[in-house]
Structure formats: structure tokens, C-alpha cells
């Protein structure tokens, strides 16, 4: 998508110190990817307790070799 945006020059200079991007476009794309990754990790962590509770309810009465927390952790690591 093509767009024109007015960027803060000082913020661009500071961001370039932390980035390997050579262009402003590359810098903006890296920033967007980082934002998506960070927010998706935040969401995943926020829902961890809910997912763990749902799994424990689903598995109530079953005898497992691993705890539900270990199962969720293994599932999370495979994603």
C-alpha cells in the first residue's frame, strides 16, 4: 500500500540507531512488524490463564502424565 506520512525527524534518527534498516520505508516496516509481534505476545500472555483454566476443565477427571500447565507450555512453544 502506498501512503505518505509525516515522520518526526528526531524519532527517525533515534530509531535508526537501533535498526539495521537502510531506508525510512524499511524502518517503518520493521517498526510495524515489531509492534505486531509485541502486541500478539501480550495478548497471548493475557489469555494464558484463561486457556489454562479451560484446559483444566476440559481434562477434569482424566489421569495425565503431564500437568495441564506443561501441556499448554508445550503447545505454546510449538507455535
Number of C-alpha atoms within 10 A of each C-alpha: 2 3 4 5 5 5 10 8 9 9 9 13 11 10 16 15 9 9 12 11 15 9 10 14 10 13 18 15 13 15 14 12 11 12 12 12 12 12 11 12 12 12 11 13 12 11 12 16 12 11 15 17 14 13 15 15 11 11 12 11 8 8 8 10 8 8 11 19 16 12 15 15 13 11 10 11 8 7 5
